[in-house]
Amino acid sequence: MPPLQNSPARQSGPQPAPSRRAFLAGAGGLVISVALPIKVRAQSGEETVLGAAGRGENLFTPNAFVRVSPDNLVTVLIKHIEFGQGPMTGLATLVADEMDADWAQIRAEHAPSNAEIYGNAAFGGIQGTGGSTAMAASYDLMRKAGAAAKAMLVAAAAQRWGVPVDQISVANGIINHPGSGRSGAFGEFADAAAQQTPPENPTLKTPDQFVYIGKDVPKLDTGAKSTGAAMFSLDVYREGMLTAVAAHPVKFGATPQSFDASKARAIKGVIDVKQVGDAVTVYARNTYAALKGRKALTIDWDERAAETRSTNAIAAERLDAVKNPGAVAGETGAVEAALAAAETSLEAEYVFPYLAHAPMEPLDGVIERSSDGGVDVWMGSQLQTGDHMTIAAVCGLEPAQVQLNTMLAGGSFGRRAQPTSQFAAELAATFMAAGGETPVKLMWTREDDIQGGFYRPLTVHRLRGGLDAEGRITAWEQTIAAQSFLAGSPFEGMVQNGVDATMVEGASVIPYAVPNFKTSAHIINNPVTTLWWRSVGHTHTGYAVETFIDELLEKAGKDPVEGRLAMMTDEKHARLAGVLRRVADLAGGMAAPAGRARGVAAVESFRSFVAQIAEVSIENGIPHIHKVWCAVDCGIAVNPDIIRAQMEGGIGYGLSAILFNELTLEEGGAVAQSNFHDYRSLRISEMPEVEVAIIASDAPPTGVGEPGVPPIGPAVANAVRRLAGRTPRRLPMIKDLQA
């Protein structure tokens, strides 16, 4: 794939890479890089030119991120996958600003899969994207990479012109020596700059010197995605490639016992049918034949270990579990004594359903044997290190023999971030089962994805709260029951003392001062496969905490905004209080026109702070959201337009979930939903007007991909309670309100 830019030319597709010798012979310009332990190729298909600089424990290897070519283009290698959340533009902005480049000369492409250089410090050094960490983990790194490139270009110009470095200035991609009137573009000095020694600690700009940081700049991927020039793994075709689709078990935990593929093999274009793991896979010359062949299969499933209960039965099991405390996740004071002494009390149970991620592009990938006996892979990999190592293991190769090309992806919301690299494993196994020589494209359809599991876990909460005679909240007990998808994965360290951190985040500590507090959790696993979902635990803890606090404040006769602010007494919650004040000012208070009501919620997630007020009416049992006001504090706002877009997108995505979405297992264990007709997204006519205020900050930047989601559900629910007299506690809302 070509580097992303504002107006890219269409390319025919990934081409075989030239040999290393041929590429190096024709290479020119400044490539800020370090020696890699394995051969790598950039997504464009060109081998990355690798120089020799230091390597060590520090993940900051500034010279693996920038290329300046003689034609004056600056290409920024982005180690985080781009699936719509903006890292290609955001991280390229940092480099462009420190280089004083012209934005028109900036390009971006995915970096190779290599954890030693492109590891995510927030993930302990593995390469991957998630937890809204891309900007937070790369802010200083990418700025230093840009500053180092600029310093080397300036040094080269000073040497050529015979002038002191400190007499040279750079602006809009032009290097100037005002004293002599000489100037030149980056490309003119690229070769000479490559001979300079990279500075270990390049000087960074101060905020008052920023040119692009904090400003709206055109996204680098918009043009290519608008014209169809952008390439996704679905667009990759290799010579002689087979398309494979798999028939997965209808019930979770089932395995193939036997199958009859005679009718499938008789279909024109079908090449073979094989059992691959727990699936029966059809290989064909094209997608149509593969899908038709799969439909013709007859499979006898062994369901002895399968989940055969309905979701109602699974929920009932968890509702029973939360009647008693679980493993303690957070505790202060004596909650039972405080509840017993309370003047007024409130108890509530919440049921949050299984949710699919439902990205626009389902899972797909391509794998082929490379000329050196390894494999080349093209896929929208979100956790490159895990996928890379898994593919190597399944194919019986050393990691150095695997070339993983990260492709653009049409959304994820957590779906592509698989702790066990399930799809990568299936892709590699499908390839090996076919002989390991013929290129294979493995495709999941939307029905495969929606019915194939890896859902947000079905989660139940039970809360008990107490008020004293003065209306002060004196007791808070919260018990949670859900599955853990981390056990047995590389992330199982996040489960400590019986507590899965992703289940209780946002609930083990709350921003409100309550003297007697306890949160505990039950891990109850079953065969339904689950996964993190956009904003992970906050998607349900934010809803439970923010609706429950709202009801307690209402019982105390307190204003929902002022009541919250009065309880945010700890300085560490000052920024959350700040966005709450700002959104109240933005909305002009909580008063709403006749027939409507407003609800508020404030949630800290992924080190960012978001508060929202939703104005709602109810029409035919369905909440209609007219407007949402949103205030966000995510530290330094690198790209305000991307921040606003992520808040708007998070609100729309969250509304789909809380209003309409659930995955249900029927009695017997089969999934009822299959596509957008019965797992529906918010319609464009249902999207509210959204007004976003970004809090000015000099704090380090934090994430925005997920934090827009958690507050919207409780903000709407709190408005609905004022209209309907009760909080929807069994989501989706339309199911609760129409019950």
C-alpha positions in Angstrom: 0.0 0.0 0.0 1.3 3.5 -0.8 1.9 5.9 2.1 -1.2 7.8 3.1 -1.4 11.4 2.0 -4.0 14.0 1.1 -4.3 13.1 -2.6 -2.7 9.7 -3.2 -2.5 8.0 -6.6 -4.3 4.7 -7.0 -2.1 1.6 -6.7 -2.8 -1.8 -8.2 -2.1 -3.6 -4.9 0.8 -4.9 -2.8 3.6 -5.9 -5.1 6.5 -8.4 -4.4 9.3 -6.6 -2.6 12.5 -6.0 -4.5 15.6 -7.8 -3.2 17.4 -6.1 -0.4 20.4 -5.6 -2.6 18.4 -4.0 -5.4 16.5 -1.8 -3.0 19.7 -0.5 -1.2 21.3 0.1 -4.5 18.6 2.5 -5.4 18.0 4.0 -2.0 18.7 7.6 -1.4 17.9 10.3 1.2 17.6 10.4 4.9 16.2 7.3 6.6 16.1 7.7 10.4 16.2 4.1 11.5 18.0 1.6 13.6 19.2 -1.9 13.0 16.4 -4.4 13.2 16.9 -8.0 14.3 14.8 -9.3 11.4 14.2 -8.5 7.8 11.1 -6.2 7.5 9.2 -4.6 4.8 7.0 -1.5 5.0 3.4 -1.8 4.0 4.2 -0.3 0.6 6.1 -3.6 -0.2 9.5 -1.9 -0.1 12.1 -3.2 2.3 12.8 -0.7 5.0 16.3 0.7 4.9 17.9 0.0 8.1 20.9 1.8 9.5 23.0 1.3 12.5 22.3 3.1 15.7 22.0 2.2 19.3 19.6 -0.2 20.7 18.7 -1.0 24.3 16.0 -1.3 27.0 14.6 2.2 26.3 11.9 1.9 23.7 12.7 5.3 22.3 14.6 4.4 19.1 14.0 7.8 17.4 15.5 6.7 14.1 12.9 4.1 13.1 10.1 6.5 12.4 11.0 9.1 9.7 12.1 8.9 6.1 13.0 11.9 4.1 13.5 11.2 0.4 15.3 13.2 -2.3 11.9 14.1 -3.8 11.2 16.1 -0.6 8.6 13.7 0.8 8.6 13.0 4.6 7.2 9.5 5.4 6.3 8.8 9.0 6.1 5.2 10.0 3.2 4.6 12.4 3.5 1.7 14.8 -0.2 1.7 15.7 -2.9 0.4 13.4 -5.2 2.9 11.7 -8.8 1.8 11.8 -10.4 5.2 11.9 -9.3 6.6 15.3 -6.6 8.8 13.7 -3.1 7.7 14.7 -1.7 8.2 11.3 -2.6 11.8 11.2 -2.1 12.4 15.0 1.4 10.9 15.2 2.5 12.4 11.9 1.4 15.8 13.2 4.0 15.4 16.0 6.8 14.7 13.6 5.7 17.4 11.1 5.6 20.0 13.9 9.1 19.2 15.3 10.6 19.1 11.8 8.8 22.4 10.7 7.7 20.5 7.6 5.1 21.5 5.2 2.0 19.4 5.9 1.6 18.8 2.1 4.9 16.8 2.1 3.9 14.5 5.0 3.0 10.9 4.3 2.2 8.0 6.7 2.4 4.3 6.5 2.2 1.4 9.0 5.5 0.4 10.5 6.7 -3.2 10.2 5.9 -5.7 12.9 8.8 -5.5 15.3 8.3 -5.2 19.0 11.9 -4.4 19.8 11.6 -1.1 18.0 7.9 -0.5 17.6 6.7 -1.8 21.0 4.0 0.0 23.0 5.4 1.1 26.3 1.9 1.0 27.8 1.7 -2.7 26.9 5.0 -3.6 28.4 6.8 -3.4 25.1 4.7 -5.5 22.8 3.6 -3.9 19.6 -0.1 -3.2 19.6 -2.9 -0.7 19.8 -5.6 -0.4 22.4 -6.6 1.2 25.7 -6.5 4.6 23.9 -2.7 4.5 24.3 -1.5 5.4 20.8 -1.0 9.1 21.4 -0.2 8.9 25.1 2.5 6.3 24.6 4.0 7.9 21.5 3.8 11.7 22.1 7.4 12.3 23.3 8.8 9.5 21.1 7.4 10.9 17.8 8.4 14.5 18.7 11.9 13.4 19.3 12.0 11.5 16.0 10.9 14.6 14.2 13.3 16.8 16.1 16.2 14.5 15.4 15.4 14.5 11.7 15.3 18.3 11.6 18.6 18.5 13.5 20.4 16.2 11.0 19.0 18.1 8.0 20.1 21.4 9.5 23.5 20.0 10.2 23.9 18.9 6.6 22.8 22.3 5.3 25.2 24.1 7.7 28.1 21.9 6.5 27.3 22.4 2.8 27.0 26.2 3.2 29.9 26.5 5.7 27.8 28.4 8.2 27.1 27.8 11.9 24.1 25.6 12.7 22.5 28.3 15.0 22.3 30.7 12.0 19.9 28.4 10.2 16.1 28.4 10.4 13.4 26.0 9.1 9.9 26.8 8.1 7.3 25.0 5.9 9.8 22.4 4.9 12.4 24.9 3.7 15.8 25.3 5.3 17.0 28.9 5.3 20.2 30.8 6.0 18.9 34.4 6.2 22.4 35.9 6.3 23.3 34.7 2.8 19.8 34.3 1.4 20.5 30.6 0.7 17.7 28.1 1.1 16.7 24.6 0.1 14.1 21.9 0.6 14.5 18.9 2.8 15.0 16.6 -0.1 18.1 18.5 -1.3 19.9 17.6 1.9 18.5 14.2 2.5 21.6 12.2 1.3 24.0 14.4 3.2 21.8 14.3 6.3 22.0 10.6 6.3 25.7 10.9 7.1 25.1 12.9 10.2 25.1 11.4 13.7 21.6 11.4 15.1 21.4 13.5 18.3 20.6 11.6 21.4 18.5 14.3 23.0 17.3 16.7 20.3 15.8 20.0 21.5 12.0 19.9 21.4 9.7 22.9 20.9 7.9 24.6 23.7 4.1 24.8 23.3 4.2 28.4 22.2 6.3 27.3 19.2 3.8 24.7 17.9 2.6 25.1 14.4 0.4 22.0 13.9 0.0 20.6 17.4 -3.3 22.0 18.7 -4.6 22.9 15.3 -7.0 21.1 12.9 -5.0 19.6 10.0 -6.4 17.5 7.1 -6.4 13.8 7.9 -3.9 11.9 5.8 -6.2 9.0 5.1 -9.4 10.8 4.1 -8.6 11.2 0.4 -7.6 7.6 -0.2 -10.5 6.3 1.7 -12.9 8.6 -0.1 -11.7 7.6 -3.6 -11.2 3.9 -2.9 -7.4 4.1 -3.3 -6.9 3.0 0.3 -6.1 -0.7 0.6 -7.5 -3.0 3.2 -6.6 -6.7 3.6 -9.9 -7.5 1.8 -8.4 -5.7 -1.3 -5.2 -7.9 -1.3 -5.1 -10.5 -4.1 -2.1 -12.8 -4.8 -1.4 -14.9 -7.8 -3.2 -18.3 -7.5 -4.8 -17.3 -4.3 -7.6 -19.4 -2.8 -10.5 -17.9 -0.8 -11.4 -19.8 2.4 -14.5 -19.5 4.6 -15.0 -21.5 7.7 -18.1 -23.1 9.2 -17.8 -22.5 12.9 -19.8 -24.3 15.5 -23.4 -22.9 15.9 -23.0 -23.4 19.7 -20.1 -22.2 21.7 -17.8 -25.1 22.8 -19.0 -27.5 20.2 -16.6 -29.3 17.9 -17.0 -31.1 14.5 -17.8 -34.8 15.0 -18.1 -35.6 11.3 -19.1 -33.8 8.1 -20.2 -34.5 4.5 -18.6 -32.3 1.9 -19.8 -34.1 -1.2 -22.3 -31.5 -2.3 -19.8 -28.7 -1.5 -17.1 -30.3 -3.6 -19.4 -30.6 -6.5 -19.8 -26.8 -6.7 -17.8 -25.2 -9.5 -14.8 -23.3 -8.1 -14.6 -25.3 -4.8 -11.1 -26.8 -4.5 -11.1 -28.6 -1.2 -12.8 -28.9 2.2 -10.9 -29.6 5.4 -11.4 -29.6 9.1 -9.3 -26.8 10.6 -9.4 -26.8 14.4 -13.0 -26.5 15.5 -14.2 -25.4 12.1 -14.9 -27.0 8.7 -13.2 -24.9 6.0 -14.1 -24.5 2.3 -11.3 -23.5 -0.1 -12.4 -22.1 -3.5 -11.2 -20.0 -6.4 -13.5 -17.1 -5.5 -15.7 -15.8 -2.6 -19.0 -16.8 -4.2 -18.0 -20.4 -4.6 -16.5 -20.6 -1.1 -19.7 -19.2 0.4 -21.9 -21.5 -1.7 -19.8 -24.5 -0.8 -20.0 -23.7 2.9 -23.8 -23.6 2.6 -23.8 -27.0 1.1 -21.9 -28.7 4.0 -23.6 -31.1 6.3 -21.9 -31.1 9.7 -22.6 -33.2 12.8 -21.4 -31.3 15.8 -20.3 -32.7 19.1 -22.1 -30.5 21.7 -21.2 -32.3 24.9 -19.0 -29.4 26.0 -21.2 -26.7 24.4 -23.1 -23.9 26.0 -26.7 -24.8 25.6 -28.3 -22.4 28.0 -30.1 -19.2 27.0 -28.8 -15.8 27.9 -31.7 -15.5 30.3 -30.4 -18.5 32.2 -26.8 -17.2 32.1 -28.0 -13.9 33.4 -30.0 -15.6 36.2 -26.8 -17.4 37.3 -25.0 -14.1 37.6 -27.9 -12.4 39.3 -27.8 -15.2 41.9 -24.0 -14.7 42.3 -24.1 -11.0 43.1 -26.4 -11.6 46.0 -23.2 -12.3 48.0 -19.9 -10.4 47.9 -17.1 -11.7 45.7 -13.3 -11.1 45.6 -12.7 -7.6 47.0 -11.6 -5.1 44.4 -11.8 -1.9 46.6 -12.9 -1.3 50.2 -12.9 1.5 52.8 -14.8 1.7 56.1 -17.5 -0.7 57.2 -20.1 -0.9 54.5 -22.5 -3.4 56.1 -22.7 -1.4 59.4 -23.2 1.8 57.4 -26.0 0.3 55.3 -27.7 -1.0 58.4 -27.6 2.5 60.0 -28.7 4.4 56.9 -31.8 6.6 57.1 -32.6 5.9 53.5 -31.4 3.1 51.2 -31.5 2.2 47.6 -30.8 -1.2 45.9 -30.5 -1.9 42.2 -29.6 -4.7 39.9 -28.3 -4.2 36.4 -28.0 -6.7 33.5 -25.7 -5.8 30.6 -26.0 -8.1 27.6 -23.4 -9.7 25.3 -22.5 -7.2 22.7 -20.8 -7.7 19.3 -18.3 -5.2 18.0 -19.8 -5.2 14.6 -17.1 -3.2 12.7 -17.9 -2.4 9.1 -15.1 -4.6 7.8 -15.3 -8.1 9.2 -12.1 -10.1 9.9 -10.0 -11.1 6.9 -6.4 -11.7 6.0 -4.1 -13.1 3.3 -1.0 -15.4 3.8 1.4 -16.7 1.2 4.8 -18.5 1.2 7.7 -16.1 0.5 10.6 -16.8 -1.7 12.9 -17.5 1.2 10.6 -20.1 2.7 8.9 -17.9 5.3 5.5 -16.4 5.0 4.1 -12.9 4.1 0.8 -11.9 5.8 -1.5 -9.0 5.2 -4.1 -8.3 7.9 -5.6 -5.6 10.0 -3.5 -6.6 13.0 -4.2 -4.7 16.2 -1.8 -6.7 18.4 1.0 -7.3 16.0 3.4 -9.0 18.4 0.9 -11.7 19.4 -0.3 -12.2 15.8 3.3 -12.4 14.5 4.5 -14.9 17.1 1.3 -17.0 16.7 1.6 -17.2 12.9 5.3 -18.2 13.3 4.4 -21.0 15.8 1.5 -22.4 13.7 3.6 -22.4 10.5 6.6 -23.9 12.3 8.8 -20.9 11.5 11.1 -18.6 13.4 9.7 -15.1 14.0 12.3 -13.7 11.6 10.7 -15.7 8.8 7.3 -14.0 9.2 6.6 -10.7 7.5 3.4 -9.3 9.0 2.0 -6.3 7.0 -0.4 -4.2 9.0 -3.2 -3.1 6.8 -5.8 -0.3 7.3 -8.9 -1.8 8.9 -12.5 -0.8 8.7 -13.1 -0.4 12.5 -12.3 -2.7 15.4 -13.8 -1.4 18.7 -11.7 -4.1 20.3 -12.5 -7.0 17.9 -9.1 -7.2 16.3 -7.3 -7.0 19.7 -7.4 -10.7 20.6 -5.3 -11.8 23.5 -5.0 -15.3 22.1 -4.5 -14.1 18.5 -7.4 -16.4 17.5 -7.9 -15.0 13.9 -4.1 -15.0 13.2 -4.0 -18.6 14.4 -6.9 -19.6 12.2 -5.4 -17.8 9.2 -2.1 -19.6 9.6 -3.8 -23.0 10.3 -6.0 -22.6 7.2 -2.9 -21.9 5.1 -1.0 -24.9 6.5 -4.0 -27.2 6.2 -4.0 -26.5 2.4 -0.4 -27.5 2.1 1.3 -24.3 3.1 2.3 -23.3 -0.4 -0.8 -21.8 -2.1 -1.7 -18.3 -1.1 -4.9 -18.2 1.0 -7.3 -15.4 1.9 -9.5 -16.3 5.0 -12.7 -14.3 5.2 -15.3 -13.9 7.9 -18.7 -12.6 6.9 -20.7 -10.3 9.0 -22.8 -13.2 10.1 -19.7 -15.1 11.1 -18.6 -12.2 13.2 -21.9 -11.4 14.9 -22.6 -15.1 15.6 -19.0 -16.1 16.2 -18.5 -14.8 19.7 -15.8 -12.6 21.1 -18.4 -10.4 22.6 -18.5 -7.9 25.5 -19.2 -10.2 28.4 -22.7 -10.5 29.8 -22.3 -8.6 33.1 -24.5 -8.2 36.1 -24.2 -5.5 38.9 -25.9 -5.3 42.2 -25.6 -2.0 44.1 -26.7 -1.0 47.6 -26.4 2.6 48.8 -27.3 4.4 52.0 -28.1 8.0 53.0 -28.0 9.6 56.4 -30.7 12.0 57.8 -28.9 15.0 56.1 -28.9 13.3 52.7 -25.2 12.4 52.7 -24.2 9.2 50.9 -22.7 7.1 53.7 -22.5 3.7 52.2 -21.9 2.1 48.7 -21.6 -1.6 48.0 -21.2 -2.8 44.4 -20.9 -6.5 43.4 -20.2 -7.5 39.8 -20.4 -10.9 38.0 -19.0 -11.6 34.5 -16.7 -13.7 32.5 -12.9 -13.1 32.2 -11.4 -13.3 28.8 -7.9 -12.8 30.1 -7.3 -16.1 31.8 -4.9 -18.2 29.8 -3.8 -15.3 27.6 -0.7 -13.1 27.7 -2.7 -10.6 29.6 -3.7 -12.9 32.5 -1.5 -10.9 34.8 -4.4 -8.4 34.9 -6.3 -11.0 37.0 -5.1 -10.7 40.6 -6.5 -12.3 43.7 -9.6 -13.4 41.9 -10.3 -9.9 40.4 -10.2 -9.2 36.7 -9.1 -5.5 36.4 -11.1 -5.1 33.2 -14.3 -6.1 35.0 -14.1 -3.6 37.8 -12.3 -0.6 36.2 -14.4 2.5 37.0 -16.0 0.7 40.0 -13.2 -0.4 42.2 -12.5 3.4 42.8 -15.2 6.0 42.2 -14.8 9.8 42.1 -17.2 10.4 44.9 -16.3 10.6 48.5 -18.2 7.8 50.3 -16.8 6.9 53.7 -18.0 3.3 53.6 -17.3 1.6 50.3 -16.9 -1.8 48.9 -16.7 -3.3 45.4 -16.2 -7.0 44.7 -16.4 -9.3 41.8 -17.3 -12.9 40.8 -15.6 -14.4 37.7 -18.0 -16.9 36.2 -16.7 -18.4 32.9 -18.6 -20.4 30.3 -17.9 -21.4 26.7 -19.2 -18.2 25.1 -16.1 -16.4 23.8 -15.7 -12.9 25.1 -13.4 -9.9 24.5 -12.8 -6.3 25.4 -15.3 -4.0 23.7 -14.9 -0.2 23.2 -14.1 1.2 26.6 -14.0 -2.3 28.1 -15.2 -2.4 31.7 -16.2 1.3 31.8 -18.9 0.6 29.3 -20.9 -1.1 32.1 -19.3 0.3 35.3 -19.8 3.9 34.0 -23.5 3.2 33.5 -24.0 1.5 36.8 -22.1 4.1 38.9 -23.4 7.2 37.2 -27.1 6.1 37.2 -26.9 4.9 40.8 -25.2 8.1 42.1 -27.9 10.1 40.2 -30.7 8.3 41.9 -29.1 8.7 45.3 -28.7 12.4 44.8 -32.3 12.6 43.7 -33.4 10.8 46.9 -31.4 13.4 48.8 -33.0 16.3 46.9 -29.8 17.4 45.4 -28.9 18.8 42.0 -27.3 16.2 39.8 -24.4 18.5 38.9 -23.8 20.3 42.1 -24.4 17.1 44.1 -21.6 15.3 42.2 -19.2 18.3 42.5 -19.7 18.4 46.2 -18.6 14.8 46.5 -15.5 15.2 44.3 -13.4 16.3 47.3 -10.1 14.6 46.3 -7.7 16.6 44.2 -7.1 13.7 41.9 -10.7 14.1 40.7 -10.3 17.9 39.9 -10.1 17.3 36.2 -13.3 15.3 36.2 -14.9 18.0 38.2 -13.6 20.5 35.6 -15.3 18.7 32.6 -18.5 18.4 34.6 -18.6 22.2 35.3 -17.7 22.9 31.7 -20.5 20.7 30.2 -23.0 22.2 32.6 -22.0 25.7 31.3 -22.0 24.5 27.7 -25.6 23.1 28.0 -26.8 26.1 30.0 -27.8 23.9 32.9 -30.2 20.9 33.3 -33.5 22.6 32.5 -35.1 21.1 29.4 -38.1 22.1 27.2 -41.6 20.6 27.9 -41.7 16.9 27.1 -38.0 16.5 27.4 -35.5 15.9 30.2 -31.7 16.2 30.6 -29.4 13.7 32.2 -25.8 14.0 33.1 -22.8 11.7 33.6 -19.1 12.1 34.1 -16.6 9.3 33.7 -12.8 9.1 33.8 -11.5 6.3 31.6 -8.1 5.7 30.1 -6.7 8.7 31.9 -9.1 11.0 30.0 -12.0 12.9 31.5 -15.4 13.2 29.8 -18.7 14.6 30.9 -21.9 14.6 28.9 -25.4 16.0 29.1 -28.1 14.5 27.0 -31.5 16.0 26.2 -34.0 13.3 25.6 -37.7 12.6 24.9 -39.5 9.3 24.7 -41.4 8.5 21.5 -43.3 5.2 21.2 -41.2 3.6 24.0 -37.9 4.6 22.3 -35.7 7.3 23.8 -35.0 10.0 21.2 -31.8 11.9 21.9 -32.0 15.5 20.6 -28.7 16.9 21.6 -25.6 15.9 23.5 -23.2 18.4 25.1 -19.8 16.9 25.7 -16.7 18.3 27.6 -13.4 16.4 27.3 -10.0 16.8 29.0 -7.4 14.6 27.3 -4.4 16.7 28.1 -2.7 18.5 25.2 -5.1 18.4 22.2 -2.9 17.4 19.4 -5.6 17.3 16.7 -8.8 19.0 17.9 -10.8 17.8 14.9 -9.9 14.2 15.6 -10.8 14.6 19.3 -14.2 16.0 18.3 -14.7 13.2 15.8 -13.9 10.5 18.4 -16.3 12.0 20.9 -19.0 12.2 18.3 -18.3 8.6 17.1 -18.2 7.3 20.7 -21.6 8.9 21.4 -23.1 7.3 18.3 -21.5 3.9 19.0 -22.6 4.0 22.6 -26.2 5.0 21.7 -26.5 2.0 19.4 -25.5 -0.2 22.2 -27.6 1.2 25.1 -30.7 1.7 23.0 -30.9 -1.4 20.7 -28.1 -3.9 20.9 -27.8 -7.3 22.5 -26.6 -10.7 21.5 -29.0 -13.4 22.8 -28.6 -17.1 23.0 -31.8 -19.0 22.5 -32.7 -22.1 24.5 -30.2 -24.6 23.2 -27.4 -22.1 22.8 -27.7 -20.8 19.3 -27.2 -17.0 18.7 -30.4 -15.3 17.6 -28.9 -12.3 15.8 -26.9 -12.4 12.5 -26.6 -9.0 10.8 -27.6 -5.4 11.0 -31.3 -6.1 10.4 -31.5 -7.6 13.9 -28.4 -6.2 15.5 -29.0 -2.7 14.4 -26.9 0.4 14.5 -28.1 3.9 15.2 -29.6 5.4 12.0 -28.3 8.7 10.7 -31.7 10.3 11.5 -31.3 9.1 15.1 -27.9 10.7 15.6 -28.3 13.7 17.9 -26.6 17.0 17.5 -23.4 17.0 19.4 -21.5 19.9 20.7 -18.0 19.3 22.0 -15.8 21.5 24.2 -12.1 20.5 24.6 -10.5 21.7 27.8 -7.3 23.6 27.3 -4.5 21.7 29.1 -0.8 21.4 29.3 -0.9 17.9 30.7 0.5 15.0 28.6 -2.0 13.9 26.0 -4.2 10.9 26.8 -6.6 8.8 24.7 -9.8 9.7 23.0 -10.7 6.5 21.1 -12.8 5.0 23.9 -13.6 7.7 26.6 -16.5 9.2 24.6 -18.5 6.0 25.1 -19.0 5.4 28.8 -20.9 8.7 29.8 -23.5 8.6 27.0 -25.4 5.6 28.4 -25.9 6.9 31.9 -26.6 10.5 30.7 -29.5 9.2 28.6 -30.7 6.8 31.3 -30.8 9.6 33.9 -32.9 11.7 31.5 -35.1 8.7 30.8 -35.7 8.2 34.6 -37.0 11.8 34.8 -39.4 11.1 32.0 -40.4 7.5 32.7 -40.0 7.4 36.4 -37.4 4.6 36.5 -33.9 3.9 35.3 -33.5 1.3 32.6 -31.6 -1.5 34.3 -31.7 -4.3 31.9 -30.2 -3.1 28.6 -30.9 -2.5 25.8 -33.2 0.3 26.9 -36.0 -0.4 24.4 -36.3 -3.9 25.8 -36.5 -2.5 29.3 -38.9 0.3 28.5 -41.2 -1.8 26.4 -41.3 -4.7 28.8 
